[in-house]
Amino acid sequence: MDTAMNPLQNPTTTRPETIVQELNKSKYIPGQPLDYRFNCKDGTIYRNGRNIGQNATLHILACRVMEGQLFGKDSLWIEAFFKDDSGNIGSTLFNSHSAEEFKRFLSQLFYEEIKLSQAVIDVNFQQKTGSNDGTSYTYHILSFSLKERLDASVEKEVAEFTKEKRHLYRSSTLVDSVKVIASLNFYTPEPNSEKASSKTVVTHPASEKSTVNISTAVSA
């Protein structure tokens, strides 16, 4: 199978003014971001259904942590929005074990006092082995690591960009079958709300008993 050039492999520059310029030129249809799928069955990333490789570098602009049913599957879900190196706003969903790994990564950022929008993240597949009725099989989960820490001013620039210039959401995931645990820079269109949900008090991903501001829990 032909592998296309991966527009996710080069990290965003650390210069805040350049990041703003690149974001302002980004392409995005409201509610229809470019679809990226991290397929944990074969350890491959698909961009609009086309194989683009096995690893990625992401600068996440907005995200939601959710529980419930999406596309017929009941799970923990992470929905992430980002700009790829082709200048497109893309989105992807992590679920199950990969979503738990992302929550652990958020906790690491929290203790290092790094906001999510400051983090350039390496995403890689880890191969695992399981068995069913004596038959072994392989599968993959995603791992997340910090590649680069961006200037603190980037957090404000990203928040203003998602509030004033690009309302980031995906129409197909605006359903009542999921419960939103936390969100950052996500826009909920009418009829639910016109405001990006960025200041809600939520449960911290690392502990169901600790309650913190969303700007700390998800962007920390």
Z-matrix of the N, CA and C atoms (Angstrom, degrees):
N
C 1 1.465
C 2 1.513 1 110.53
N 3 1.341 2 119.13 1 132.62
C 4 1.452 3 122.52 2 179.26
C 5 1.521 4 110.09 3 -68.10
N 6 1.324 5 115.13 4 138.52
C 7 1.450 6 120.53 5 178.27
C 8 1.513 7 109.00 6 -106.98
N 9 1.313 8 117.61 7 122.63
C 10 1.461 9 121.64 8 -179.79
C 11 1.513 10 110.18 9 -76.49
N 12 1.321 11 115.58 10 162.24
C 13 1.461 12 120.08 11 174.08
C 14 1.524 13 109.30 12 -60.54
N 15 1.322 14 116.26 13 133.45
C 16 1.456 15 121.17 14 -177.74
C 17 1.525 16 110.34 15 -88.04
N 18 1.341 17 118.19 16 110.31
C 19 1.463 18 120.75 17 -179.22
C 20 1.511 19 113.23 18 -79.33
N 21 1.351 20 117.30 19 11.15
C 22 1.462 21 120.75 20 -179.66
C 23 1.522 22 112.22 21 -109.25
N 24 1.314 23 118.99 22 0.00
C 25 1.459 24 119.69 23 -168.93
C 26 1.524 25 114.60 24 -85.23
N 27 1.319 26 119.10 25 -18.27
C 28 1.454 27 120.59 26 179.86
C 29 1.518 28 110.21 27 -101.02
N 30 1.346 29 117.51 28 126.85
C 31 1.456 30 119.34 29 -177.57
C 32 1.520 31 112.28 30 -70.67
N 33 1.336 32 115.40 31 158.18
C 34 1.454 33 121.44 32 175.49
C 35 1.527 34 109.78 33 -67.05
N 36 1.326 35 116.57 34 141.45
C 37 1.462 36 120.08 35 178.78
C 38 1.523 37 111.24 36 -60.32
N 39 1.344 38 116.05 37 153.52
C 40 1.466 39 120.00 38 -179.38
C 41 1.529 40 112.06 39 -81.98
N 42 1.310 41 119.86 40 -7.65
C 43 1.467 42 121.50 41 -178.78
C 44 1.531 43 109.60 42 -78.27
N 45 1.336 44 118.54 43 113.84
C 46 1.473 45 120.91 44 -176.39
C 47 1.513 46 113.77 45 -56.17
N 48 1.346 47 118.07 46 -40.33
C 49 1.458 48 119.94 47 -178.18
C 50 1.524 49 111.76 48 -65.77
N 51 1.328 50 116.25 49 -32.74
C 52 1.460 51 120.00 50 178.02
C 53 1.517 52 110.64 51 -72.34
N 54 1.332 53 117.00 52 -38.24
C 55 1.460 54 121.40 53 177.12
C 56 1.524 55 109.75 54 -59.11
N 57 1.326 56 117.09 55 -45.25
C 58 1.462 57 121.58 56 179.89
C 59 1.524 58 110.33 57 -61.52
N 60 1.328 59 116.66 58 -45.12
C 61 1.461 60 120.44 59 179.54
C 62 1.528 61 111.39 60 -60.05
N 63 1.337 62 115.91 61 -42.60
C 64 1.458 63 120.15 62 -179.08
C 65 1.526 64 111.20 63 -67.55
N 66 1.327 65 117.10 64 -40.59
C 67 1.461 66 120.31 65 178.41
C 68 1.524 67 111.15 66 -63.79
N 69 1.315 68 116.78 67 -41.31
C 70 1.460 69 120.38 68 -178.16
C 71 1.530 70 112.44 69 -64.51
N 72 1.331 71 117.12 70 -23.32
C 73 1.463 72 121.47 71 179.13
C 74 1.523 73 112.81 72 -93.42
N 75 1.322 74 117.38 73 -0.61
C 76 1.466 75 120.92 74 -173.80
C 77 1.529 76 112.06 75 -67.76
N 78 1.331 77 115.11 76 152.89
C 79 1.473 78 122.61 77 -179.84
C 80 1.527 79 109.06 78 -103.52
N 81 1.341 80 115.49 79 132.75
C 82 1.466 81 119.73 80 -176.88
C 83 1.520 82 110.35 81 -162.86
N 84 1.328 83 116.34 82 129.93
C 85 1.456 84 122.92 83 172.12
C 86 1.523 85 107.04 84 -98.70
N 87 1.333 86 119.29 85 121.10
C 88 1.476 87 120.90 86 -177.33
C 89 1.527 88 112.45 87 -51.43
N 90 1.341 89 114.90 88 125.87
C 91 1.458 90 121.20 89 179.40
C 92 1.508 91 114.84 90 81.65
N 93 1.345 92 117.27 91 -5.12
C 94 1.460 93 120.95 92 -178.48
C 95 1.532 94 111.12 93 -133.76
N 96 1.327 95 117.44 94 63.55
C 97 1.465 96 119.22 95 176.46
C 98 1.524 97 110.35 96 -66.16
N 99 1.316 98 116.23 97 160.18
C 100 1.464 99 120.83 98 177.39
C 101 1.524 100 109.16 99 -63.06
N 102 1.316 101 116.68 100 132.05
C 103 1.462 102 121.46 101 -172.34
C 104 1.526 103 111.97 102 -85.95
N 105 1.325 104 115.12 103 123.17
C 106 1.467 105 122.42 104 172.88
C 107 1.523 106 108.21 105 -116.71
N 108 1.326 107 116.46 106 137.36
C 109 1.455 108 121.14 107 178.50
C 110 1.517 109 109.96 108 -128.62
N 111 1.329 110 115.61 109 123.96
C 112 1.460 111 122.08 110 174.70
C 113 1.533 112 107.09 111 -95.58
N 114 1.319 113 117.08 112 99.07
C 115 1.459 114 122.84 113 -173.16
C 116 1.524 115 110.17 114 -85.47
N 117 1.325 116 115.89 115 109.18
C 118 1.463 117 120.10 116 -177.24
C 119 1.525 118 113.03 117 -81.00
N 120 1.309 119 118.38 118 -5.68
C 121 1.461 120 120.04 119 174.76
C 122 1.523 121 111.20 120 -73.62
N 123 1.338 122 115.97 121 -45.24
C 124 1.468 123 118.92 122 -178.07
C 125 1.524 124 113.49 123 -112.82
N 126 1.348 125 117.97 124 1.97
C 127 1.455 126 120.76 125 177.63
C 128 1.517 127 113.30 126 67.90
N 129 1.323 128 116.46 127 40.30
C 130 1.462 129 121.45 128 -174.94
C 131 1.521 130 110.57 129 -131.71
N 132 1.338 131 116.01 130 146.05
C 133 1.458 132 122.27 131 175.08
C 134 1.526 133 108.80 132 -97.32
N 135 1.334 134 115.85 133 133.93
C 136 1.460 135 121.18 134 178.36
C 137 1.525 136 109.86 135 -119.24
N 138 1.320 137 115.46 136 132.35
C 139 1.460 138 122.95 137 177.17
C 140 1.520 139 107.77 138 -112.18
N 141 1.349 140 115.79 139 109.51
C 142 1.468 141 120.64 140 -173.10
C 143 1.521 142 111.51 141 51.20
N 144 1.342 143 115.93 142 40.17
C 145 1.455 144 121.84 143 176.50
C 146 1.507 145 115.47 144 86.35
N 147 1.318 146 118.67 145 -0.84
C 148 1.462 147 121.85 146 -177.63
C 149 1.520 148 111.00 147 -107.86
N 150 1.320 149 116.25 148 132.70
C 151 1.453 150 123.41 149 -178.91
C 152 1.523 151 110.34 150 -64.39
N 153 1.355 152 116.75 151 122.77
C 154 1.468 153 120.03 152 178.49
C 155 1.521 154 112.19 153 -121.64
N 156 1.324 155 118.95 154 9.21
C 157 1.458 156 119.64 155 176.30
C 158 1.512 157 114.21 156 128.17
N 159 1.343 158 115.15 157 -163.80
C 160 1.455 159 120.47 158 -171.89
C 161 1.522 160 114.65 159 -125.51
N 162 1.322 161 117.99 160 0.54
C 163 1.468 162 119.27 161 175.73
C 164 1.514 163 109.49 162 -147.54
N 165 1.325 164 115.58 163 163.71
C 166 1.459 165 120.53 164 -174.17
C 167 1.511 166 110.33 165 -150.90
N 168 1.326 167 115.21 166 159.27
C 169 1.450 168 122.80 167 171.52
C 170 1.517 169 107.36 168 -123.75
N 171 1.335 170 116.88 169 122.93
C 172 1.459 171 121.66 170 -173.89
C 173 1.521 172 111.85 171 -120.12
N 174 1.337 173 115.73 172 140.41
C 175 1.462 174 122.19 173 165.12
C 176 1.520 175 105.13 174 -115.20
N 177 1.325 176 116.11 175 101.16
C 178 1.462 177 121.22 176 -173.10
C 179 1.527 178 110.25 177 -78.90
N 180 1.333 179 115.79 178 128.89
C 181 1.461 180 122.74 179 -178.94
C 182 1.525 181 112.25 180 -95.67
N 183 1.322 182 115.84 181 -33.39
C 184 1.464 183 121.75 182 -178.36
C 185 1.518 184 108.38 183 -152.25
N 186 1.328 185 116.17 184 153.51
C 187 1.459 186 118.52 185 177.68
C 188 1.523 187 110.64 186 -161.08
N 189 1.344 188 114.44 187 163.65
C 190 1.458 189 122.01 188 173.13
C 191 1.521 190 108.82 189 -135.53
N 192 1.319 191 115.93 190 142.78
C 193 1.468 192 122.57 191 170.22
C 194 1.519 193 106.36 192 -107.53
N 195 1.349 194 117.21 193 124.20
C 196 1.463 195 121.30 194 -173.02
C 197 1.524 196 111.25 195 -136.20
N 198 1.332 197 115.28 196 156.89
C 199 1.464 198 122.49 197 171.93
C 200 1.515 199 108.67 198 -128.15
N 201 1.330 200 116.91 199 139.90
C 202 1.455 201 120.12 200 177.55
C 203 1.510 202 112.04 201 136.26
N 204 1.313 203 115.15 202 -157.19
C 205 1.463 204 120.82 203 -172.77
C 206 1.530 205 111.69 204 -104.97
N 207 1.325 206 113.89 205 124.87
C 208 1.463 207 122.26 206 172.51
C 209 1.519 208 108.17 207 -130.55
N 210 1.318 209 116.39 208 133.21
C 211 1.460 210 121.61 209 176.93
C 212 1.532 211 111.99 210 51.83
N 213 1.336 212 115.21 211 38.12
C 214 1.460 213 120.92 212 176.10
C 215 1.517 214 115.46 213 81.52
N 216 1.343 215 118.66 214 5.71
C 217 1.461 216 121.60 215 -178.28
C 218 1.522 217 110.13 216 -121.93
N 219 1.330 218 116.22 217 128.37
C 220 1.455 219 122.96 218 178.91
C 221 1.521 220 108.40 219 -91.54
N 222 1.331 221 118.26 220 119.74
C 223 1.457 222 120.26 221 -171.99
C 224 1.523 223 110.44 222 -165.94
N 225 1.334 224 115.41 223 174.15
C 226 1.457 225 122.21 224 163.43
C 227 1.527 226 106.65 225 -82.56
N 228 1.336 227 117.37 226 135.38
C 229 1.456 228 121.94 227 -176.04
C 230 1.526 229 110.91 228 -128.61
N 231 1.322 230 115.54 229 139.88
C 232 1.458 231 122.45 230 168.65
C 233 1.521 232 106.92 231 -116.93
N 234 1.323 233 116.51 232 123.02
C 235 1.460 234 121.28 233 176.20
C 236 1.523 235 107.92 234 -109.08
N 237 1.334 236 116.87 235 122.62
C 238 1.459 237 121.51 236 -175.23
C 239 1.523 238 111.01 237 -123.29
N 240 1.332 239 115.50 238 140.96
C 241 1.462 240 122.83 239 177.18
C 242 1.527 241 108.25 240 -120.10
N 243 1.319 242 117.00 241 139.65
C 244 1.456 243 121.64 242 -173.76
C 245 1.531 244 109.53 243 -155.93
N 246 1.334 245 116.34 244 166.16
C 247 1.461 246 121.71 245 172.75
C 248 1.519 247 108.67 246 -102.46
N 249 1.340 248 116.76 247 128.44
C 250 1.461 249 118.45 248 177.18
C 251 1.531 250 110.09 249 -90.25
N 252 1.334 251 116.73 250 175.41
C 253 1.455 252 120.49 251 -175.21
C 254 1.516 253 113.35 252 -75.55
N 255 1.330 254 117.50 253 -3.80
C 256 1.457 255 121.13 254 173.67
C 257 1.525 256 111.35 255 -91.55
N 258 1.340 257 116.53 256 0.72
C 259 1.454 258 120.82 257 178.90
C 260 1.508 259 114.22 258 85.70
N 261 1.343 260 117.27 259 15.97
C 262 1.460 261 121.80 260 179.08
C 263 1.525 262 110.54 261 -100.76
N 264 1.329 263 116.62 262 145.87
C 265 1.457 264 120.20 263 168.54
C 266 1.523 265 107.46 264 -85.41
N 267 1.323 266 116.17 265 119.23
C 268 1.459 267 121.53 266 -179.87
C 269 1.511 268 110.95 267 -113.62
N 270 1.324 269 115.46 268 167.27
C 271 1.461 270 120.38 269 174.85
C 272 1.516 271 109.13 270 -142.55
N 273 1.320 272 114.82 271 156.83
C 274 1.457 273 120.38 272 176.81
C 275 1.517 274 109.10 273 -149.95
N 276 1.322 275 115.95 274 165.38
C 277 1.458 276 122.92 275 177.77
C 278 1.522 277 109.24 276 -123.92
N 279 1.329 278 116.09 277 131.28
C 280 1.460 279 122.13 278 170.15
C 281 1.521 280 107.08 279 -109.15
N 282 1.317 281 118.37 280 140.20
C 283 1.458 282 119.63 281 177.39
C 284 1.521 283 110.77 282 -140.88
N 285 1.311 284 114.97 283 172.59
C 286 1.459 285 123.13 284 175.74
C 287 1.536 286 110.98 285 55.94
N 288 1.355 287 117.34 286 -130.51
C 289 1.463 288 121.64 287 -175.72
C 290 1.527 289 111.51 288 -59.73
N 291 1.331 290 116.94 289 -38.69
C 292 1.462 291 120.16 290 -178.86
C 293 1.523 292 111.36 291 -66.05
N 294 1.337 293 116.81 292 -35.97
C 295 1.460 294 120.47 293 176.19
C 296 1.524 295 110.93 294 -66.01
N 297 1.323 296 116.93 295 -39.21
C 298 1.465 297 120.36 296 177.24
C 299 1.529 298 110.51 297 -64.16
N 300 1.345 299 116.32 298 -38.34
C 301 1.460 300 119.91 299 177.56
C 302 1.528 301 110.56 300 -63.93
N 303 1.327 302 116.87 301 -38.06
C 304 1.456 303 119.91 302 178.82
C 305 1.533 304 110.42 303 -66.72
N 306 1.317 305 117.57 304 -39.86
C 307 1.468 306 120.24 305 176.44
C 308 1.525 307 110.66 306 -60.46
N 309 1.325 308 117.31 307 -40.25
C 310 1.461 309 120.23 308 177.78
C 311 1.532 310 110.31 309 -64.49
N 312 1.327 311 115.61 310 -38.10
C 313 1.462 312 119.32 311 178.22
C 314 1.528 313 110.67 312 -64.54
N 315 1.340 314 117.36 313 -40.35
C 316 1.468 315 120.66 314 176.25
C 317 1.526 316 111.24 315 -58.95
N 318 1.323 317 116.13 316 -38.86
C 319 1.460 318 119.93 317 178.96
C 320 1.527 319 111.00 318 -64.94
N 321 1.328 320 116.64 319 -38.82
C 322 1.466 321 120.25 320 177.30
C 323 1.525 322 110.79 321 -62.43
N 324 1.339 323 116.23 322 -43.37
C 325 1.459 324 119.47 323 177.66
C 326 1.528 325 111.07 324 -61.75
N 327 1.324 326 115.77 325 -40.19
C 328 1.463 327 120.98 326 -179.82
C 329 1.528 328 111.25 327 -57.83
N 330 1.320 329 117.12 328 -47.11
C 331 1.466 330 120.62 329 -177.73
C 332 1.529 331 112.42 330 -73.22
N 333 1.327 332 116.53 331 -22.07
C 334 1.468 333 120.18 332 175.77
C 335 1.525 334 111.16 333 -90.05
N 336 1.345 335 116.98 334 0.16
C 337 1.467 336 123.62 335 -179.79
C 338 1.527 337 111.48 336 58.31
N 339 1.329 338 115.50 337 46.25
C 340 1.461 339 122.61 338 177.48
C 341 1.518 340 108.29 339 -115.78
N 342 1.324 341 117.02 340 125.77
C 343 1.457 342 121.16 341 176.49
C 344 1.531 343 109.20 342 -73.38
N 345 1.335 344 116.00 343 149.12
C 346 1.461 345 119.24 344 -179.60
C 347 1.519 346 111.63 345 -59.06
N 348 1.338 347 117.30 346 -40.08
C 349 1.461 348 119.71 347 -178.82
C 350 1.527 349 113.13 348 -73.05
N 351 1.333 350 117.27 349 -6.95
C 352 1.462 351 122.00 350 172.48
C 353 1.520 352 112.23 351 -89.06
N 354 1.318 353 117.37 352 -12.40
C 355 1.458 354 121.39 353 -169.15
C 356 1.527 355 112.34 354 -96.71
N 357 1.323 356 115.73 355 125.31
C 358 1.462 357 121.35 356 166.42
C 359 1.526 358 105.61 357 -94.63
N 360 1.324 359 116.50 358 121.89
C 361 1.467 360 122.14 359 -165.39
C 362 1.524 361 111.55 360 -114.10
N 363 1.323 362 115.82 361 129.66
C 364 1.463 363 121.13 362 170.31
C 365 1.525 364 108.52 363 -85.54
N 366 1.330 365 116.90 364 131.03
C 367 1.462 366 122.44 365 178.51
C 368 1.529 367 107.96 366 -119.90
N 369 1.329 368 115.80 367 123.68
C 370 1.462 369 121.37 368 -178.84
C 371 1.513 370 110.72 369 -133.72
N 372 1.318 371 115.94 370 155.37
C 373 1.457 372 121.84 371 175.57
C 374 1.523 373 110.12 372 -90.23
N 375 1.318 374 116.45 373 137.99
C 376 1.457 375 122.74 374 171.21
C 377 1.519 376 108.57 375 -113.40
N 378 1.331 377 116.52 376 126.65
C 379 1.462 378 120.30 377 -178.54
C 380 1.527 379 110.48 378 -83.32
N 381 1.319 380 116.02 379 134.83
C 382 1.456 381 122.90 380 179.07
C 383 1.521 382 109.24 381 -124.62
N 384 1.326 383 114.72 382 162.07
C 385 1.467 384 120.51 383 178.42
C 386 1.514 385 109.86 384 -123.02
N 387 1.333 386 116.28 385 135.26
C 388 1.458 387 121.94 386 176.75
C 389 1.519 388 109.89 387 -131.00
N 390 1.334 389 116.18 388 178.44
C 391 1.467 390 120.20 389 177.94
C 392 1.517 391 109.65 390 -143.46
N 393 1.308 392 115.61 391 149.31
C 394 1.455 393 122.52 392 179.29
C 395 1.519 394 108.64 393 -142.58
N 396 1.347 395 115.91 394 112.39
C 397 1.472 396 121.34 395 -177.85
C 398 1.523 397 111.42 396 54.43
N 399 1.339 398 115.00 397 41.96
C 400 1.459 399 119.60 398 177.00
C 401 1.514 400 114.76 399 84.17
N 402 1.306 401 117.58 400 -4.23
C 403 1.464 402 121.00 401 179.49
C 404 1.525 403 109.45 402 -102.84
N 405 1.320 404 115.75 403 122.79
C 406 1.459 405 119.87 404 -179.37
C 407 1.522 406 111.18 405 -84.09
N 408 1.315 407 115.17 406 152.34
C 409 1.454 408 120.79 407 178.06
C 410 1.521 409 108.76 408 -149.20
N 411 1.317 410 116.64 409 162.31
C 412 1.455 411 121.44 410 178.77
C 413 1.528 412 109.76 411 -115.06
N 414 1.303 413 115.15 412 149.98
C 415 1.458 414 122.22 413 174.98
C 416 1.525 415 107.79 414 -149.49
N 417 1.316 416 117.71 415 178.44
C 418 1.453 417 121.41 416 -176.75
C 419 1.529 418 110.35 417 -132.35
N 420 1.313 419 114.90 418 149.54
C 421 1.461 420 120.74 419 168.30
C 422 1.525 421 107.23 420 -125.98
N 423 1.311 422 115.83 421 158.75
C 424 1.454 423 120.10 422 -179.24
C 425 1.524 424 110.93 423 -89.94
N 426 1.315 425 115.64 424 143.96
C 427 1.459 426 121.20 425 172.01
C 428 1.519 427 108.49 426 -119.67
N 429 1.327 428 116.17 427 147.72
C 430 1.454 429 122.39 428 -175.05
C 431 1.527 430 109.05 429 -126.44
N 432 1.329 431 116.26 430 134.76
C 433 1.458 432 120.24 431 178.56
C 434 1.529 433 109.40 432 -143.91
N 435 1.313 434 115.38 433 153.23
C 436 1.464 435 121.02 434 -178.58
C 437 1.522 436 109.54 435 -79.73
N 438 1.327 437 116.36 436 121.09
C 439 1.465 438 121.38 437 177.07
C 440 1.523 439 111.50 438 -93.71
N 441 1.329 440 115.08 439 -38.54
C 442 1.458 441 119.60 440 -174.54
C 443 1.523 442 109.90 441 -155.47
N 444 1.325 443 115.27 442 140.93
C 445 1.463 444 121.23 443 175.66
C 446 1.520 445 109.25 444 -103.16
N 447 1.328 446 116.96 445 118.96
C 448 1.452 447 121.66 446 -178.48
C 449 1.522 448 110.97 447 -83.68
N 450 1.321 449 115.92 448 163.33
C 451 1.451 450 121.63 449 179.00
C 452 1.525 451 110.61 450 -57.88
N 453 1.327 452 116.86 451 146.16
C 454 1.470 453 121.56 452 -176.83
C 455 1.520 454 112.35 453 -60.09
N 456 1.331 455 117.99 454 -27.31
C 457 1.461 456 121.01 455 -178.93
C 458 1.525 457 112.55 456 -66.42
N 459 1.322 458 116.78 457 -18.69
C 460 1.466 459 120.84 458 -178.96
C 461 1.525 460 110.89 459 -63.17
N 462 1.338 461 117.20 460 -34.37
C 463 1.468 462 120.34 461 -179.24
C 464 1.527 463 111.09 462 -57.12
N 465 1.330 464 117.03 463 -46.54
C 466 1.461 465 121.21 464 -179.94
C 467 1.523 466 111.12 465 -66.97
N 468 1.322 467 116.73 466 -40.11
C 469 1.460 468 120.61 467 -178.77
C 470 1.529 469 110.86 468 -64.66
N 471 1.326 470 116.87 469 -41.50
C 472 1.464 471 120.67 470 179.44
C 473 1.525 472 110.19 471 -66.81
N 474 1.339 473 116.87 472 -42.22
C 475 1.463 474 120.42 473 179.68
C 476 1.526 475 110.97 474 -61.41
N 477 1.325 476 117.32 475 -43.39
C 478 1.465 477 120.75 476 178.92
C 479 1.523 478 111.38 477 -66.94
N 480 1.332 479 116.50 478 -38.26
C 481 1.459 480 120.93 479 178.86
C 482 1.523 481 111.42 480 -62.08
N 483 1.329 482 116.84 481 -45.55
C 484 1.464 483 120.00 482 -178.13
C 485 1.523 484 112.66 483 -74.59
N 486 1.321 485 116.90 484 -20.88
C 487 1.473 486 120.48 485 178.91
C 488 1.520 487 111.99 486 -86.31
N 489 1.344 488 116.56 487 -40.20
C 490 1.456 489 120.50 488 -171.19
C 491 1.526 490 114.19 489 -101.93
N 492 1.349 491 118.01 490 -29.66
C 493 1.468 492 119.85 491 -169.02
C 494 1.518 493 114.68 492 -117.25
N 495 1.321 494 119.05 493 -35.35
C 496 1.457 495 121.81 494 -179.63
C 497 1.525 496 108.86 495 -135.19
N 498 1.320 497 117.13 496 111.62
C 499 1.460 498 121.16 497 177.36
C 500 1.525 499 107.81 498 -87.38
N 501 1.327 500 115.66 499 105.15
C 502 1.458 501 120.89 500 -170.37
C 503 1.526 502 111.67 501 -90.81
N 504 1.319 503 115.47 502 118.49
C 505 1.456 504 123.06 503 173.69
C 506 1.516 505 108.12 504 -163.12
N 507 1.315 506 115.52 505 167.06
C 508 1.461 507 121.85 506 178.25
C 509 1.518 508 107.72 507 -126.31
N 510 1.329 509 116.50 508 118.24
C 511 1.465 510 120.85 509 -172.54
C 512 1.521 511 112.59 510 -57.37
N 513 1.332 512 117.44 511 -37.66
C 514 1.465 513 120.78 512 -173.86
C 515 1.521 514 113.28 513 -71.58
N 516 1.344 515 118.46 514 -12.22
C 517 1.468 516 120.48 515 179.39
C 518 1.522 517 112.71 516 -106.48
N 519 1.323 518 117.33 517 5.32
C 520 1.470 519 120.83 518 176.93
C 521 1.530 520 108.45 519 -86.31
N 522 1.323 521 115.58 520 77.65
C 523 1.463 522 121.86 521 -174.25
C 524 1.527 523 109.72 522 -127.67
N 525 1.331 524 115.62 523 158.26
C 526 1.464 525 121.06 524 -179.71
C 527 1.524 526 112.74 525 -83.73
N 528 1.333 527 117.84 526 -4.93
C 529 1.465 528 121.44 527 -175.36
C 530 1.523 529 112.99 528 -85.22
N 531 1.337 530 117.52 529 1.51
C 532 1.462 531 120.17 530 176.14
C 533 1.524 532 110.00 531 -123.20
N 534 1.322 533 115.37 532 150.45
C 535 1.459 534 122.81 533 175.60
C 536 1.520 535 108.00 534 -108.62
N 537 1.325 536 116.80 535 124.30
C 538 1.458 537 121.58 536 -179.71
C 539 1.526 538 109.14 537 -81.50
N 540 1.321 539 116.29 538 119.60
C 541 1.466 540 122.20 539 179.34
C 542 1.524 541 110.42 540 -86.38
N 543 1.322 542 115.83 541 -40.24
C 544 1.461 543 120.78 542 -179.30
C 545 1.520 544 108.75 543 -156.65
N 546 1.332 545 116.32 544 153.82
C 547 1.458 546 119.72 545 176.66
C 548 1.515 547 110.48 546 -151.16
N 549 1.320 548 115.76 547 156.10
C 550 1.451 549 122.39 548 179.51
C 551 1.523 550 109.11 549 -140.90
N 552 1.317 551 117.29 550 121.70
C 553 1.469 552 123.28 551 175.55
C 554 1.527 553 113.39 552 58.82
N 555 1.317 554 116.81 553 21.51
C 556 1.464 555 120.90 554 179.89
C 557 1.527 556 109.55 555 -89.76
N 558 1.320 557 116.35 556 139.34
C 559 1.458 558 122.01 557 -178.06
C 560 1.525 559 110.40 558 -105.31
N 561 1.321 560 116.39 559 125.88
C 562 1.462 561 121.30 560 176.06
C 563 1.524 562 108.62 561 -103.67
N 564 1.325 563 117.89 562 109.03
C 565 1.468 564 119.95 563 -176.78
C 566 1.515 565 112.03 564 -74.17
N 567 1.318 566 116.27 565 169.80
C 568 1.462 567 121.04 566 173.34
C 569 1.528 568 109.33 567 -58.34
N 570 1.371 569 118.52 568 149.40
C 571 1.461 570 126.58 569 9.64
C 572 1.511 571 114.94 570 -88.91
N 573 1.354 572 119.10 571 0.59
C 574 1.460 573 119.74 572 -175.15
C 575 1.527 574 112.85 573 -75.54
N 576 1.331 575 116.35 574 -51.08
C 577 1.460 576 120.09 575 -177.30
C 578 1.512 577 108.64 576 -167.87
N 579 1.319 578 116.06 577 151.93
C 580 1.454 579 120.43 578 175.96
C 581 1.516 580 111.79 579 -97.56
N 582 1.306 581 117.12 580 -5.17
C 583 1.450 582 119.93 581 -171.39
C 584 1.518 583 111.62 582 -102.83
N 585 1.333 584 115.71 583 143.22
C 586 1.459 585 120.79 584 171.75
C 587 1.516 586 107.74 585 -68.90
N 588 1.339 587 116.17 586 134.37
C 589 1.465 588 119.52 587 -177.74
C 590 1.516 589 108.94 588 -86.81
N 591 1.336 590 116.78 589 98.98
C 592 1.456 591 119.89 590 -174.47
C 593 1.522 592 114.09 591 -129.49
N 594 1.335 593 118.89 592 -4.28
C 595 1.458 594 119.54 593 -176.62
C 596 1.521 595 112.80 594 -131.55
N 597 1.313 596 117.25 595 26.65
C 598 1.450 597 120.59 596 -178.85
C 599 1.524 598 110.40 597 -81.10
N 600 1.327 599 117.23 598 144.37
C 601 1.460 600 120.54 599 174.83
C 602 1.520 601 108.39 600 -82.91
N 603 1.349 602 115.98 601 126.94
C 604 1.463 603 120.75 602 -172.95
C 605 1.523 604 110.52 603 -138.40
N 606 1.322 605 114.23 604 172.08
C 607 1.462 606 120.45 605 174.60
C 608 1.516 607 109.87 606 -77.14
N 609 1.335 608 117.51 607 132.24
C 610 1.454 609 121.18 608 177.79
C 611 1.527 610 109.62 609 -65.89
N 612 1.358 611 117.77 610 137.91
C 613 1.456 612 120.12 611 -179.69
C 614 1.520 613 114.71 612 -55.14
N 615 1.338 614 117.42 613 -26.84
C 616 1.459 615 119.16 614 -176.01
C 617 1.517 616 113.28 615 -84.22
N 618 1.313 617 117.84 616 -15.72
C 619 1.455 618 119.49 617 -176.23
C 620 1.511 619 110.76 618 -154.63
N 621 1.319 620 117.56 619 128.96
C 622 1.451 621 121.25 620 179.43
C 623 1.523 622 112.02 621 -72.71
N 624 1.316 623 117.79 622 -12.48
C 625 1.456 624 120.70 623 -175.32
C 626 1.530 625 112.99 624 -100.68
N 627 1.345 626 117.63 625 -13.33
C 628 1.462 627 119.07 626 -178.62
C 629 1.516 628 109.08 627 -99.71
N 630 1.342 629 116.54 628 130.64
C 631 1.448 630 121.77 629 -178.59
C 632 1.519 631 109.41 630 -112.94
N 633 1.350 632 116.93 631 126.32
C 634 1.451 633 121.21 632 -178.48
C 635 1.518 634 108.92 633 -139.26
N 636 1.332 635 115.53 634 166.23
C 637 1.462 636 120.19 635 177.31
C 638 1.518 637 110.13 636 -65.93
N 639 1.331 638 115.85 637 145.26
C 640 1.460 639 120.35 638 -176.99
C 641 1.515 640 111.73 639 -60.27
N 642 1.329 641 118.47 640 -31.52
C 643 1.451 642 120.82 641 -179.70
C 644 1.531 643 110.77 642 -66.43
N 645 1.321 644 117.22 643 -19.64
C 646 1.465 645 121.20 644 175.18
C 647 1.520 646 110.76 645 -93.63
N 648 1.332 647 116.82 646 -43.00
C 649 1.461 648 119.70 647 -173.92
C 650 1.505 649 113.27 648 -68.73
N 651 1.335 650 117.07 649 -42.91
C 652 1.450 651 119.38 650 -175.37
C 653 1.512 652 112.63 651 -101.10
N 654 1.318 653 117.29 652 -31.90
C 655 1.458 654 118.31 653 -178.97
C 656 1.519 655 112.05 654 -98.19
N 657 1.347 656 115.73 655 7.83
C 658 1.460 657 117.58 656 179.93
C 659 1.504 658 111.49 657 -99.86
